[in-house]
């Protein structure tokens, strides 16, 4: 059985890349922090998992970090809204797992050096073995 964390990272990358509105607003969608990329871009970061399930089915709760990175201004609300829309679409099959619940549980907006900013979203996904 593949890890739920890996399956969710792959699902998030696929859903983000298939969102035409989002891909039109950013320069790229990356698995982890890219070594060189011009902002704005989206990254799928850390995936932390813990046991969650039922008596008869194995399950995992995975907290996935999605980040929108940009420069200038106070952030890109339209791109952040598109990422939130993708979060609602996370439910469904993900490799050997089935995502039965997905929601953003925390957001953080920070200013970084050189006039940049970072909008992070922590997404909680609850998965059951398929």
Helices and strands as residue ranges (DSSP letters): H 4-18, H 20-23, E 29-31, E 41-51, E 59-71, H 77-88, E 92-94, E 97-112, G 113-115, E 116-129
